[in-house]
Amino acid sequence: MMIRKAGAQDLDHIIEVVSLAFNAEQYLLGEEVIEATLVRELLSDNDDLINLVAVDPQIIGHVFVSPVSLDPDGRLSCGQVAPLSVHPDRQTSGVGSALVRAAIEKSKANGLDVLFLLGDPNYYQRFGFTASRVDNVYGISKHFQELELNAGCIPAEKPYVHLAPAFSRLGI
């Protein structure tokens, strides 16, 4: 398996993998799984800080990191990991873990200070994510998590995360 930057030629395959990965949840927007629409919207808005695919030999996984802002300290460079998708035939085989690790490494290389995500704490804690104390559209919960890539950078005074506009447009 190889992980590489996604290109425009990969979009149809990415949408297929995202749709298959989230199909069991059946949250559709029109005819498309909402997470697939999210990928299209983020790309349309040029909100792709990191856009990686896992290939073996076809695309079997995908991870996306979009920019977010943190108030009151707008100087920090932050990202939201979403969605992470693995073809159902390849789930539980390490593809998702490899994609998350690659996204973290690429985020560090790109100078990001913090990564946020909404997900299963039991899965993401192995990568260093912890429950975030930062307020957000989802509310503070163990499922909204953070990974400080620049230790101690999150301000103490009631910070709030603003996700990329596509999240609010789609109601997710």
Summary of the structure (lengths in Angstrom):
residues: 172
radius of gyration: 15.3
end to end distance: 31.0
largest distance: 47.4
contacts: 536
relative contact order: 0.17
helix: 35%
strand: 30%
